[in-house]
Amino acid sequence: MKSAANIVNNVKASYTVAVMGVLGVFAFVSAVLIAWPALAYLGAKMFN
């Protein structure tokens, strides 16, 4: 019974890591897309 509990805990941990990874990627992409106009403006000011 102990090994079954370990398997369940491993699955829960893996699921948690996968969900946090997907949410992290989503947050990063959202932040870049939201900040894109400001980044483009600053880039244009720096190179022109």
PyMOL commands that set and color helices and strands:
alter all, ss='L'
color gray80, all
select helices_A, chain A and resi 2-47
alter helices_A, ss='H'
color red, helices_A
deselect
rebuild
show_as cartoon
